[in-house]
């Protein structure tokens, strides 16, 4: 398939070069990783300029074979969870003065609990070390369908529980062959059932070959399981070896999805070409304060 030319609206802001260098230096000092770097996020400079980052726990290698993702999939490089990681994240978050801390992960199907215990320990350390009004957002894997692990993580009291569905159900076999759409919905539903206080969040990409109707049906499915926040962004292929971009979606269509999402009852809909799952994540704090 011929590679599509990127339209002008996909050009990210060239911000944060100096701040990016500063934060990356601090990350190396604490031996920490961010999904901003590893997944090649187009908003990295802007977020770093604002002094925010999404920490990625449990290493840099994923056990899944999703065809859209830039994360390393070499299973020979898998490492055991770093026991120093949770405290290091809390200490760096305090040093950076973060108000809203986002924690994500590679999928670790090789671990008995899918990595749930590491999430739990990160929350404990943040609550112990950081400012009292800090909010915590977790972007979890599906823990291989173990809903008991989802409940355990939620009961440690994160403020936002995010699990991305990534694409419409029809495309899972080619985009997320080791994942399952209903399993992901079950994770989000379990998070909502386990806590009425928590904000449930999910996100997905467009431009992979889905239709408008499929996108709207997907959004309806997320609302039915209690999702409060949804993020929608343009898929950008990391390389020619990844799933091809089928279409670059015009910003007007993203605006349409936002309008429809708000009508459905989502409290926040971030929908634009360069939106990623942690983009403007701190907006959730306004909702949290209203609920407290």
C-alpha positions, 0 to 999 in steps of 0.5 A: 500500500502506498504511504499516505502523505501527512496533512498540515494539521498533523504537525505538532508544536515544536515546544519544550526542547530545553525542558525536555532535556532537563526532564529526561536528565532527571528520568535517567537519574532515577532510572525511570521511563516515560511512554512519551519517549518510548512510544514517540508521542508527538506532544512530548515537547509540549507536555515536558514544557508544562512539567508533566510526563507519563511514567511507564512502569515494568520496563520497556518491553511488552509481551503483546504484538499489537501492530500499531505500537512502537514499544519494544516487543523483544521478549528476551529483554523482559526484566523482573519488576524493579522494587525501587521504581515506585519510590523513585516515581514518587520522589521525582514527582515531588521534585517536579512538583506534579499535581497530576501524576500519570502512570502507564505500563507495558503489558506484562502477561508473563507476570502472575498478576499482570503487574497489578502489585507494582501499580498498587505500590506506586500509588502507596509511595505517591500518597506517602511522599507527594503533596496531599492534593496530588491526583493519580491517573493509572493507564492499566493493561487488561491484566489478561482478564483478571478482574480481581486484579483490577478491583485490587488496583482500584481499591488502592484509590487512584483518582482516574482509571484508564484502559484504552480500547485502541480501536473498533472491535472489527479491527482487533484481529489485525491491530490488537490480535492478543487483546479482546474488545469485550475483555477491555470493556469488562476491565472498565466496567469492573473499575466503575463497579469497584468505586463510584468515586473514581473516574473511568477513562478510555481512548482509541485511534482513528485512521485504521480503517474504521467507519464513523458508525463504528466509532459512534458505536464504540463510544456508546459501548464505553458509555454503557460501562460507565466511562467518564472520559474518552480520548480520540486521536489520529493513528500515526504509523511508527514505521513502514513495518507497522499497521499502515495509516488507512486515512488521515481524519480531518479535524472537522470529523474529530470535532463531530466526534467530540460533539457526539461524545458530549451528547452521550454524557462523557464528562470530558472528550479530547478529540483531535488529530494529535490527542493521545491518552494522557493529553491534557490529563490534568483536566480531570482534576476539575471533575475530581474537585467537584465530586469531593 
